[in-house]
Amino acid sequence: MPLRIRPNGSKWWFFDYVAPVSGKRFKISFGQYPEVSLADARRKVAEERALAAAGGDPKVHSQHMRKEAEQEYNHTLKVVAKHWFERWKQQKRIGELTANKAWRLLELHVFTILIILL
């Protein structure tokens, strides 16, 4: 788990591994130092090594996890409401000021309460 220092002075944690299927070498970045501490980087490396030892590919696994997180985000109430609201505005049944006021009310009274409840 080397800490690579780039010419501009930024420091990044990397993990080098060999993909089990293709045999190619890959690097995975765990983030920039000091945002990611040494302890966090060691924990992440241990997780990735365990995955690689079990025959998994850490890069494929991280891509899969990223897609799942993106799908979860795209199915939140706020994103769905935003898509609905944009279509509602395009129908031009209401004025721009009324549309902005309606969205602001959703932000103030619906989305914030749901965040607090979760």
C-alpha angles and dihedrals in degrees: 000000000000127000106224119205114205125210091258090058099253116139122215133184113229136184120203119203142157117242110241097222105037100026090226122143118243137180125216121196118217096190142275126309125268093022087062110045126215090254092052092047091050091049092050092047090051090052093049093046090051090050092048091047090054089056098260127130111237093205093053090045093052091048089051092049091048091052091049091051090049091051091049090051093047090055098053120118093246094054093045090047090050091054091047092047093051091052090046091053092048090059086065095216090136136038124260094250092051091048092051091048092050092051091047090053090052090051094047101041109023111029096041093049092049090051090051092049093050 
